[in-house]
Amino acid sequence: MSILHQIRVARATLVAFAGMGVLWGGYMSLIPDIMAVLGASDVEFGSLILAAPVAAVSTMLIAPKVAPKIGHHVMPLSLMAFGLAFLLPGWMATPLMFALAMVGVGVTNAFLDVTMNARVSTLEVDRGMHLMNLNHAAYSFGYAGAAVLTGVARSAGWGPGPILTVLALGVVCMAFLTLEGGHGVNGFAREGGRRARMGRVPLWAGLIVMIAFMSENAVEAWSALHIERTLHAPHGAGSFGPAVLALTMGVGRTAGQIVVARLNEAMLMRWGTIIAAAGMAVVALAPTPMVAYAGLVVAGLGVSVIAPTAFAMVGRLSNPAIRAQAIARATALGYAGYFFGPPALGFLSEFLGLRVALLAMAGVILLTLALFPRLVAAGQRGEDFTSHEPVPDCA
């Protein structure tokens, strides 16, 4: 099955994933400037962005109940709301107003993320094809493109407000490209969920996604500052750190889309984890910006396949009636890492320095090697509905 056919099947979700990537790519690349506007230290900024995860995690748990009531336009409306939410943070000059703006970002991001992943998982099961890596690659490419453009805009003297406004309005326009016709296209089952057991697959998968997102987002959030402050790169050069990471993650996920049908999932997860940890260590210990960029390439290739593989397994092993709820639970756990990773790195950086904080993140990634066998075992014990596809042996 050609990748062009897969792109046609997943057209709407690809646009949604790319739109989310565009906004986070611009935002993460602007962190040095946003911190300067707010006058915040590492630990203070880490505290400010805690507002988003609290709102996001609670929203993810109710999204499967609310989304079916919105109907088949839930994904376009979610993407549009997410774009509108990002109009605010770049203009906030006080810590309190910035934190409140990020609450709106967290709520809309969470709802969109559950909606997108539920739709992709439904497409995978209904069409009998792997699509999760492809869609997450779209996020990475959108992120990388926005990060590069943001770096250019920063070098030209643009501030956070104008940059995020342009990107946000662009994503609002992209929402119209995610419109789909027909019924049942939002990925949420309307009935039968109360009679199905959730099991432990979402738990173990969610912990794996949490580690992947924690490391990914922490490096995206702090690599620009690490490159400009620790390694003394010119102003604007740090924005290319998140861009390099996201671009290589996009490449890695595109390659993962091709090899996932041929390669044992356990092997893909194992080598992805080892490569990601090694790359993160290189970033932490880099003596120059170029070495840091090289480490980001390695880290991006490795971490790129971890979360999509875990999400795909949740979708395959969950009862269709509660698939969206299972994905929401795994996503909620995962995004706890996505949002709490940068604050945690900020606290470590404040007291131990960015190098030690990034090195600690490399160690956290290796925990995936212990969690994946538990995910496989949960599926083999039949704790969740299974389509009777063989579950890979992690040994």
Long-range contacts (C-beta under 8 A, 24 or more apart in sequence): 1-129, 3-134, 3-257, 3-258, 6-129, 6-131, 6-134, 6-257, 7-134, 9-123, 9-127, 9-129, 9-131, 10-120, 10-123, 10-131, 10-134, 10-135, 11-177, 12-75, 12-119, 12-177, 12-178, 12-179, 12-180, 12-185, 13-75, 13-116, 13-119, 13-120, 13-123, 13-131, 13-135, 13-178, 14-134, 14-135, 14-138, 15-79, 15-138, 15-174, 15-177, 15-178, 16-75, 16-78, 16-79, 16-112, 16-115, 16-116, 16-178, 17-116, 17-135, 17-136, 17-138, 17-139, 17-142, 18-138, 18-139, 18-141, 18-142, 18-174, 19-79, 19-82, 19-83, 19-142, 19-171, 19-174, 19-175, 20-79, 20-82, 20-109, 20-112, 20-113, 20-116, 20-139, 20-142, 20-171, 21-138, 21-139, 21-140, 21-141, 21-142, 21-143, 21-144, 21-146, 21-246, 22-142, 22-143, 22-145, 22-146, 22-167, 22-170, 22-171, 22-174, 23-82, 23-83, 23-86, 23-146, 23-164, 23-167, 23-168, 23-171, 24-143, 24-146, 24-220, 25-142, 25-143, 25-144, 25-145, 25-146, 25-147, 25-150, 25-242, 25-243, 25-246, 26-146, 26-147, 26-149, 26-150, 26-163, 26-164, 26-167, 27-86, 27-89, 27-164, 28-143, 28-147, 28-217, 28-220, 28-221, 28-224, 28-242, 29-146, 29-147, 29-150, 29-151, 29-154, 29-224, 29-238, 29-239, 29-242, 29-243, 30-90, 30-150, 30-154, 30-160, 30-163, 30-164, 30-239, 31-221, 31-222, 31-224, 31-225, 32-224, 32-225, 32-228, 32-229, 32-238, 33-154, 33-159, 33-160, 34-89, 34-90, 34-98, 34-160, 35-225, 37-93, 37-159, 37-160, 38-92, 38-93, 38-94, 38-95, 38-98, 40-95, 41-350, 42-346, 42-347, 42-349, 42-350, 43-346, 43-347, 43-349, 43-350, 43-351, 44-95, 45-346, 46-342, 46-343, 46-344, 46-345, 46-346, 46-347, 46-350, 47-343, 47-346, 48-95, 48-98, 48-99, 48-102, 49-99, 49-102, 49-339, 49-342, 49-343, 50-339, 50-340, 50-343, 51-99, 51-100, 51-102, 51-103, 51-106, 52-102, 52-103, 52-105, 52-106, 52-109, 52-339, 53-106, 53-335, 53-336, 53-338, 53-339, 53-340, 53-343, 54-103, 54-106, 55-103, 55-104, 55-106, 55-107, 55-110, 56-106, 56-107, 56-109, 56-110, 56-335, 56-339, 57-110, 57-332, 57-335, 57-336, 57-339, 59-106, 59-107, 59-110, 59-111, 60-110, 60-111, 60-113, 60-114, 60-328, 60-331, 60-332, 60-335, 61-328, 61-329, 61-332, 63-110, 63-111, 63-114, 63-115, 63-328, 64-114, 64-118, 64-188, 64-193, 64-324, 64-325, 64-328, 66-111, 67-111, 67-114, 67-115, 67-118, 67-186, 67-188, 67-324, 68-186, 68-188, 68-189, 68-190, 70-186, 71-186, 72-180, 72-181, 72-182, 72-183, 72-184, 72-185, 72-186, 73-179, 74-115, 74-186, 74-188, 75-112, 75-115, 75-116, 75-119, 75-178, 75-180, 75-186, 76-175, 76-176, 76-178, 76-179, 77-175, 78-108, 78-111, 78-112, 78-115, 78-116, 79-112, 79-171, 79-172, 79-174, 79-175, 79-178, 80-172, 80-175, 81-108, 81-111, 81-112, 82-108, 82-109, 82-111, 82-112, 82-171, 83-168, 83-169, 83-170, 83-171, 83-172, 83-174, 83-175, 84-108, 84-168, 84-172, 85-109, 85-168, 86-164, 86-167, 86-168, 86-171, 87-164, 87-165, 87-168, 87-169, 89-160, 89-164, 90-159, 90-160, 90-161, 90-162, 90-163, 90-164, 90-165, 91-160, 91-161, 91-165, 106-339, 110-331, 110-332, 110-335, 113-331, 113-335, 114-324, 114-327, 114-328, 114-331, 115-186, 115-187, 117-311, 117-327, 117-331, 118-186, 118-187, 118-188, 118-323, 118-324, 118-327, 118-328, 119-185, 119-186, 119-187, 120-187, 120-311, 120-315, 121-187, 121-311, 121-312, 121-314, 121-315, 121-323, 121-324, 121-327, 122-187, 122-315, 122-323, 123-187, 124-312, 124-315, 124-316, 125-315, 125-316, 125-320, 125-323, 125-387, 130-257, 130-260, 130-261, 130-312, 131-257, 132-308, 132-309, 132-311, 132-312, 132-315, 133-253, 133-254, 133-256, 133-257, 133-260, 133-305, 133-308, 133-309, 133-312, 134-253, 134-254, 134-257, 135-308, 136-249, 136-253, 136-304, 136-307, 136-308, 137-249, 137-250, 137-251, 137-252, 137-253, 137-254, 137-256, 137-257, 137-304, 138-250, 139-250, 140-246, 140-247, 140-249, 140-250, 140-253, 140-300, 140-304, 141-246, 141-247, 141-250, 143-220, 143-242, 143-243, 143-246, 143-249, 143-250, 144-242, 144-243, 144-244, 144-246, 144-247, 144-250, 147-239, 147-240, 147-242, 147-243, 147-246, 148-239, 148-240, 148-243, 150-239, 151-236, 151-237, 151-238, 151-239, 151-240, 151-243, 152-236, 154-235, 154-236, 154-239, 155-235, 155-236, 187-323, 187-324, 188-324, 189-320, 189-321, 189-322, 189-323, 189-324, 191-321, 192-319, 192-321, 192-322, 193-321, 193-322, 193-325, 195-321, 196-319, 196-321, 196-322, 196-385, 197-319, 197-383, 197-384, 198-322, 198-325, 198-326, 198-329, 198-384, 199-318, 199-326, 199-378, 199-383, 199-384, 200-374, 200-378, 200-383, 200-384, 201-313, 201-314, 201-317, 201-318, 201-326, 201-330, 201-375, 201-378, 201-379, 201-383, 201-384, 202-314, 202-318, 202-326, 202-327, 202-329, 202-330, 202-333, 203-329, 203-330, 203-333, 203-378, 204-371, 204-372, 204-374, 204-375, 204-378, 205-310, 205-311, 205-313, 205-314, 205-330, 205-375, 206-310, 206-329, 206-330, 206-331, 206-332, 206-333, 206-334, 207-333, 207-371, 208-269, 208-306, 208-307, 208-310, 208-368, 208-371, 208-372, 208-375, 209-306, 209-307, 209-310, 209-311, 209-330, 209-331, 209-333, 209-334, 209-337, 210-333, 210-334, 210-335, 210-336, 210-337, 210-338, 211-306, 211-337, 211-364, 211-365, 211-367, 211-368, 211-371, 212-303, 212-306, 212-307, 212-310, 212-334, 212-337, 212-365, 212-368, 213-307, 213-334, 213-335, 213-337, 213-338, 213-341, 214-337, 214-338, 214-340, 214-341, 214-344, 214-361, 214-364, 215-276, 215-280, 215-299, 215-303, 215-337, 215-341, 215-361, 215-362, 215-364, 215-365, 216-245, 216-249, 216-303, 216-307, 216-338, 216-341, 217-337, 217-338, 217-339, 217-341, 217-342, 218-341, 218-342, 218-344, 218-345, 218-358, 218-361, 219-245, 219-280, 219-283, 219-296, 219-299, 219-358, 219-361, 220-245, 220-246, 221-341, 221-342, 221-345, 222-342, 222-345, 222-346, 222-349, 222-354, 222-357, 222-358, 223-283, 223-292, 223-296, 225-354, 226-283, 226-292, 226-354, 226-358, 227-289, 227-292, 227-293, 229-354, 230-353, 230-354, 230-355, 231-286, 231-287, 231-288, 231-289, 231-292, 233-289, 237-289, 240-293, 241-292, 241-293, 241-296, 244-293, 244-296, 244-297, 244-300, 245-296, 245-297, 245-299, 245-300, 246-300, 247-300, 248-296, 248-297, 248-299, 248-300, 248-301, 248-304, 249-300, 249-301, 249-303, 249-304, 250-304, 251-300, 251-301, 251-304, 252-300, 252-301, 252-302, 252-303, 252-304, 252-305, 253-304, 253-305, 253-308, 256-304, 256-305, 256-308, 256-309, 260-305, 260-309, 260-312, 264-392, 264-393, 265-309, 265-313, 265-392, 266-372, 266-376, 266-392, 266-393, 266-394, 266-395, 267-392, 268-305, 268-309, 269-305, 269-306, 269-309, 269-310, 269-368, 269-372, 269-394, 270-369, 270-372, 270-394, 271-302, 272-302, 272-303, 272-304, 272-305, 272-306, 272-309, 273-302, 273-306, 273-365, 273-366, 273-368, 273-369, 274-302, 274-366, 274-369, 275-299, 275-301, 275-302, 276-301, 276-302, 276-303, 276-306, 276-365, 277-302, 277-362, 277-363, 277-365, 277-366, 278-302, 278-362, 279-303, 280-358, 280-359, 280-361, 280-362, 280-365, 281-359, 281-362, 283-358, 284-354, 284-355, 284-356, 284-357, 284-358, 284-359, 284-361, 284-362, 285-355, 285-359, 303-365, 306-368, 307-334, 310-334, 310-375, 313-375, 313-379, 316-386, 316-387, 316-389, 317-378, 317-379, 317-384, 317-385, 317-386, 317-387, 317-391, 318-384, 318-385, 319-384, 319-385, 320-385, 326-384
